[in-house]
Amino acid sequence: MADFDADLFVIGAGSGGVRAARIASSYGARVMIAEEFRVGGTCVIRGCVPKKLLVYASRFAAEFEDAVGYGWTVGETSFSWPTLIANKDREITRLEAAYTSTLERYKVQLVKSRAVIEDAHTVRLTADGRRITAKTILIATGGWPHMGPKIPGLEHAISSNEAFHLKELPPRILIQGGGYIAVEFACIFAGLGSKVTLVYRGENILRGFDDDLREHLRTEMQGRGITVTCGQTVDAIEKSGDEYVARLSNGEGVTVDKAMFAIGRRPNVMDLGCEKIGLKCHDHGGIEVDEYSRTSIPSVYAVGDVTNRINLTPVAIREGHAFADTVFGGKPTRVDHADVPTAVFSEPELGVIGLTEAQAREQLEKVDVYKTSFRPMKATLAGRQTRCFMKLLVDGTTDRVVGCHIAGPDAGELIQLVGIAVKMGATKADFDATMAVHPTAAEELVTLREKAFSYTRAAAAAE
Ligand SMILES: Cc1cc2nc3c(=O)[nH]c(=O)nc-3n(C[C@H](O)[C@H](O)[C@H](O)COP(=O)(O)OP(=O)(O)OC[C@H]3O[C@@H](n4cnc5c(N)ncnc54)[C@H](O)[C@@H]3O)c2cc1C
């Protein structure tokens, strides 16, 4: 190993890279890590963490309104976007320092530079041109917002990266996209008082999620004053003084103060040197890896969003950890990508795990569907028109719960725990045998006695 400058060179100090670096180092490897922007990566700097802080901020207005029904007199309230952004930035800086000191504590050598791959064992640091050799290279460069085709006026559109640094809260904003980032930002801005128009080219938001859940969220978002326009794209953005007119494919013009595009993210492989060393990439742009995150070049591995498997922080962290266990810990470890629980921090929040109803119908002979929609208790005195939605999908042959879909307060917290049960293979009978916690919304999950309907492949084929 001594022939190389390092045993491991990690490109990208985000969720996956930092975890891989510190675990590899704990096994005694000499580790270097390069970061071209800020330590912590997307999640900490311009993803999950700042977003959740904005989500918290956006929920206070409704809380103030709801308080009145509970006897509170709430004085005049006001909101300062610059204060929120400054406080958020302070927290991000604290977290960045914490990540940096973790790397120091684990004796990982941090290089603040972009790194590009020169050959199977060499990277070049663009800051000073230095070439570093390593026995193993790990690519953990994450992803980047994709802005779509080059429409006229595209330069006026911002991505989620810029949304975290706006000077002021836009009174009117158009968000193009239907994925979780678009939906979350639509709810954040609406909660803070912006007039929000969400434009999505597909037939409904949150493609890939359960259809009932998608419909439920869309109705709730519209109930909160968000205009959701599906089946349209933004074809041009015209600047007119301080405003912008977003031209939709149906010819309609939407006048706004900001236009944000959240139409997807692409693996960060541009100019990285992948072609130079013949690294294989998928058609979707992600680096091809095997179940141990090894690329087509034996000394080069890749983890996280750059592989475009499941683009979530906990997945990138697991993949980074498994890589280090496999290559430096002598414990070959595969990451199980099945049944990953996930949340959407919309309003209301969503929590999901397992199959959607459409997937269950495709994969199983018989599917039992249980669902309920109800007014959460807190909404009663508050006088708020909102509903919770819960759905369990059960394999009608084995009684196993194969999917759970929740919309309602703290759905993200709930699904983490339901996730354990589903991962353990819990059956509907296990859910039924669990005593309810009363009064909660979650108790509905163990009191869903009435089947909404059963889908049987044989019966469907006979129709
Ligand atoms: C707005 C938003 C909200 C999100 N919310 C959630 C959420 O709620 N929950 C969740 O689980 N996930 C969420 N995600 C996704 C999550 O952030 C990513 O899945 C996760 O950060 C991926 O980690 P990673 O290690 O693959 O890459 P990243 O965290 O993106 O890290 C890659 C790092 O590599 C650096 N880099 C890139 N190229 C080079 C180079 N050539 N040389 C040196 N450095 C380089 C980058 O600067 C970056 O710091 C969100 C993402 C966004 C954008």
The ligand as an SDF file (V2000), in Angstrom:
LIG
                    3D

 53 58  0  0  0  0  0  0  0  0999 V2000
  -33.4790   20.4500   -1.7370 C   0  0  0  0  0  0  0  0  0  0  0  0
  -33.1320   19.0470   -1.3590 C   0  0  0  0  0  0  0  0  0  0  0  0
  -33.7780   18.4430   -0.3100 C   0  0  0  0  0  0  0  0  0  0  0  0
  -33.4760   17.1500    0.0590 C   0  0  0  0  0  0  0  0  0  0  0  0
  -34.1510   16.5870    1.1040 N   0  0  0  0  0  0  0  0  0  0  0  0
  -33.8610   15.3380    1.4980 C   0  0  0  0  0  0  0  0  0  0  0  0
  -34.5270   14.7510    2.6120 C   0  0  0  0  0  0  0  0  0  0  0  0
  -35.4010   15.3660    3.2200 O   0  0  0  0  0  0  0  0  0  0  0  0
  -34.1660   13.5020    2.9920 N   0  0  0  0  0  0  0  0  0  0  0  0
  -33.1990   12.7910    2.3280 C   0  0  0  0  0  0  0  0  0  0  0  0
  -32.9040   11.6630    2.7220 O   0  0  0  0  0  0  0  0  0  0  0  0
  -32.5600   13.3210    1.2540 N   0  0  0  0  0  0  0  0  0  0  0  0
  -32.8670   14.5640    0.8320 C   0  0  0  0  0  0  0  0  0  0  0  0
  -32.1970   15.1190   -0.2360 N   0  0  0  0  0  0  0  0  0  0  0  0
  -31.2280   14.2860   -0.9720 C   0  0  0  0  0  0  0  0  0  0  0  0
  -29.8790   14.2360   -0.2500 C   0  0  0  0  0  0  0  0  0  0  0  0
  -29.4290   15.5380   -0.0300 O   0  0  0  0  0  0  0  0  0  0  0  0
  -28.8840   13.4460   -1.1090 C   0  0  0  0  0  0  0  0  0  0  0  0
  -29.4360   12.1830   -1.3950 O   0  0  0  0  0  0  0  0  0  0  0  0
  -27.5560   13.2420   -0.3870 C   0  0  0  0  0  0  0  0  0  0  0  0
  -26.9710   14.4610   -0.0220 O   0  0  0  0  0  0  0  0  0  0  0  0
  -26.5950   12.4550   -1.2950 C   0  0  0  0  0  0  0  0  0  0  0  0
  -25.3450   12.3320   -0.6770 O   0  0  0  0  0  0  0  0  0  0  0  0
  -24.0460   12.0930   -1.5550 P   0  0  0  0  0  0  0  0  0  0  0  0
  -22.9530   11.7760   -0.6020 O   0  0  0  0  0  0  0  0  0  0  0  0
  -24.3200   11.1520   -2.6490 O   0  0  0  0  0  0  0  0  0  0  0  0
  -23.7590   13.4820   -2.2770 O   0  0  0  0  0  0  0  0  0  0  0  0
  -23.7210   14.9710   -1.7510 P   0  0  0  0  0  0  0  0  0  0  0  0
  -24.2300   15.0950   -0.3730 O   0  0  0  0  0  0  0  0  0  0  0  0
  -24.3540   15.7800   -2.8120 O   0  0  0  0  0  0  0  0  0  0  0  0
  -22.1700   15.2990   -1.6780 O   0  0  0  0  0  0  0  0  0  0  0  0
  -21.3900   15.4150   -2.8280 C   0  0  0  0  0  0  0  0  0  0  0  0
  -20.2640   16.3940   -2.5480 C   0  0  0  0  0  0  0  0  0  0  0  0
  -19.2820   16.2610   -3.5570 O   0  0  0  0  0  0  0  0  0  0  0  0
  -18.7690   17.5490   -3.8680 C   0  0  0  0  0  0  0  0  0  0  0  0
  -18.1650   17.4300   -5.2010 N   0  0  0  0  0  0  0  0  0  0  0  0
  -18.8060   17.1740   -6.3710 C   0  0  0  0  0  0  0  0  0  0  0  0
  -17.9070   17.0140   -7.3660 N   0  0  0  0  0  0  0  0  0  0  0  0
  -16.6690   17.1800   -6.8100 C   0  0  0  0  0  0  0  0  0  0  0  0
  -15.3510   17.1170   -7.3160 C   0  0  0  0  0  0  0  0  0  0  0  0
  -15.1070   16.8130   -8.5900 N   0  0  0  0  0  0  0  0  0  0  0  0
  -14.3300   17.3420   -6.4760 N   0  0  0  0  0  0  0  0  0  0  0  0
  -14.5530   17.6320   -5.1640 C   0  0  0  0  0  0  0  0  0  0  0  0
  -15.7890   17.6950   -4.6250 N   0  0  0  0  0  0  0  0  0  0  0  0
  -16.8290   17.4570   -5.4370 C   0  0  0  0  0  0  0  0  0  0  0  0
  -20.0000   18.4440   -3.7930 C   0  0  0  0  0  0  0  0  0  0  0  0
  -19.6360   19.7880   -3.6170 O   0  0  0  0  0  0  0  0  0  0  0  0
  -20.7100   17.8490   -2.5860 C   0  0  0  0  0  0  0  0  0  0  0  0
  -20.3050   18.4770   -1.3950 O   0  0  0  0  0  0  0  0  0  0  0  0
  -32.4670   16.4290   -0.6320 C   0  0  0  0  0  0  0  0  0  0  0  0
  -31.7940   17.0370   -1.6970 C   0  0  0  0  0  0  0  0  0  0  0  0
  -32.1260   18.3250   -2.0560 C   0  0  0  0  0  0  0  0  0  0  0  0
  -31.3960   18.9620   -3.2050 C   0  0  0  0  0  0  0  0  0  0  0  0
  1  2  1  0
  2  3  1  0
  2 52  2  0
  3  4  2  0
  4  5  1  0
  4 50  1  0
  5  6  2  0
  6  7  1  0
  6 13  1  0
  7  8  2  0
  7  9  1  0
  9 10  1  0
 10 11  2  0
 10 12  1  0
 12 13  2  0
 13 14  1  0
 14 15  1  0
 14 50  1  0
 15 16  1  0
 16 17  1  0
 16 18  1  0
 18 19  1  0
 18 20  1  0
 20 21  1  0
 20 22  1  0
 22 23  1  0
 23 24  1  0
 24 25  2  0
 24 26  1  0
 24 27  1  0
 27 28  1  0
 28 29  2  0
 28 30  1  0
 28 31  1  0
 31 32  1  0
 32 33  1  0
 33 34  1  0
 33 48  1  0
 34 35  1  0
 35 36  1  0
 35 46  1  0
 36 37  1  0
 36 45  1  0
 37 38  2  0
 38 39  1  0
 39 40  1  0
 39 45  2  0
 40 41  1  0
 40 42  2  0
 42 43  1  0
 43 44  2  0
 44 45  1  0
 46 47  1  0
 46 48  1  0
 48 49  1  0
 50 51  2  0
 51 52  1  0
 52 53  1  0
M  END
$$$$
